Amino acid sequence: MSRIRNLVQPIRRRISTVTVTSTETATTLLEQDAVASSSSSSLQQEPMATTSNAEPLSGVEELLEFRRRREAIKEQFGRLGSTQNRENTFQPHHPIHRPVNPNSLTLSALLAAGAHLGHASSLLRPAFLPYAYGTRAGITIIDLDQTLPLLRRAANVTREVARKAGSILFVGTHESLRPAVIKAAQRMESNGYQLSTRWKPGSLTNSKQVFGEDVIQHLNHIPDLVILLNPLDNMALIKECNAVHIPTIGIIDSNVDPRIVTYPIPASDDSVRTAELIAGMLSIAGKEGIELKRADRKADRERVKASAVPSGRLSSLVTPRSKTRQRYFQPV
């Protein structure tokens, strides 16, 4: 309030010396000028400050001219400086609520998420050597040049599975991974499922004993694709997926054999930001697959509608029922 009072006082002193024919017009102009002055920046307030010691305004026309000059200066200097704001800069909640598109993912985003930090070099698996860049301070550095194409390959798999109306299961059994898997499954609507608690052994290989025969007959309990954010803690699930031939996508760290999953993504499995980034990107790919499925169905309906027989020619193409039965149901 004190800032607005200081900004309004110079204008009030100038307008007090002016004889205005309409009191309501002067009051309205004063209120509008006070609101505009309170929301302007220091650069926009400078013309007002430089004219505080000048001659008082002689009428409403000069006040309007002063406003026009101020707007011109605002437009001129408003283009200078940084253009970053909350919408076009990174925020901690973006990987979950505003994930990047698979084609827009960059190495810098993976690097900022800490995807390159592996485990201790003493825990390096020999099968992980093609994905290792080197070691530093006793820690294995993951080669992100290998991670990015493999991540896009996993996104293509997820997109095509969703396009074929397949069900996708997101698995993250750590407490910190629960928001990521829940949001990813919600983004894929009815095609997405999530598991944020412990996997119940035998859910795939011994489903009749675990769920009951009635449940198995009425519900589809076998997913078409499983995405694991922490595969090392879900080895029982991976073994069951291999037994029933379900493809798997997993974040593979330097202490894990990449061959345990179908489509490995070499990255840090300890970084929550990395898991949120990958889960969000794969869910976006699945959402694109759902949209492609809808577009395909719409195109099929239009194609069938375009190839339909006109009603006038329908009578000439109808075959009598007796002849149809004799033609298609001949005795063997």
Secondary structure, DSSP 8 states (H G I E B T S, - for coil): -HHHHHHHHHHHHHHHTS--S-HHHHHHHHHHHHHHHHHS-HHHHHHHHHTTTS----SHHHHHHHHHHHHHHHHHHTTSS----TTTS--TTHHHHS---GGG--HHHHHHTTTTEEEEGGG--GGGGGGEEEEETTEEEE-HHHHHHHHHHHHHHHHHHHHTT--EEEE--SGGGHHHHHHHHHHTGGGEEEE-S---TTTTTSHHHHH-HHHHHHS----SEEEESSGGG-HHHHHHHHHTT--EEEEE-TTS-GGGSSEEEES-SS-HHHHHHHHHHHHHHHHHHHHHHHHHHHHHHHHHHHT---GGGHHHH---HHHHHHHHS---
